[in-house]
Amino acid sequence: MAVCIAVIAKENYPLYIRSVPTQNELKFHYTVHTSLDVVEEKISAVGKALGDQRELYLGLLYPTEDFKVYGYVTNSKVKFVIVVDSSNTSLRDNEIRSMFRKLHNSFTDVMCNPFHNPGDTIQSKAFDGIVSGMMVQTG
């Protein structure tokens, strides 16, 4: 499963980042930040080819020695980034897609909350619960 899940706002600042184990948090912040360049590249390439219709799931953004980074963009240009361990070879593309779908649905629930201000960091227990279910269980 995932070792890091991030939600990035339209203006490229983090709304939510969670990683396991927490001692590598800075490394994951860097990985997520560097993946934004690839996300922007893919969005502009797909946007030119299809007009305004585009697939929300961007697929594998880039592999590193230790991790694989996947991306997803909503219609409102909010970006989801999931980092998985490279040693996890059993994780299929459709499983990654379903993780993004679940994350997107939960994000939509957070945005529909009348007490949440769009643009603020996500501090929802329900969203945390969904993310925890997707994270790698250590120990």
ABEGO torsion letter per residue (X at the ends): XBABBBBBBAAGBBABBBBOBAAAAAAAAAAAAAAAAAAAAAAAAAAAAAEABBBABAEBABBBAABBBBBBBBAAGBBBBBBBBAABAABBAAAAAAAAAAAAAAAAAAAABAABBBGBBBBBAAAAAAAAAABBBBX
